[in-house]
Amino acid sequence: MSTLAFGMPGGWEWLIIGAIGLLLFGRRLPEVGRSLGKGIVEFKKGLKDIQDEVETAGDDKKQVEGASSGAKPSLREPEQWSENERRVSHGEAEPAPQSSSEQPRPASG
């Protein structure tokens, strides 16, 4: 093996790296291992929580789709909007409460 080649360390290289790590961390090595283990456990718990949340959201979405599958949406096309709805959609006026007998008033500006 050439000394200029880079790649994964071989057996002796790992042994030297391990000896240096033992010299540097010595007494703190069990502490580091414990902290690393706790971190991995917390990470796995977080992943499980996210998976459960995604599955729950998927189940909720299926229930909503199943409940509304027979109903048609009540949205109208912009061509069918009243004058007041057009003004509100363009940010020109506040929506005004309307009764069936009241006609929309033009915006004064």
Long-range contacts (C-beta under 8 A, 24 or more apart in sequence): none
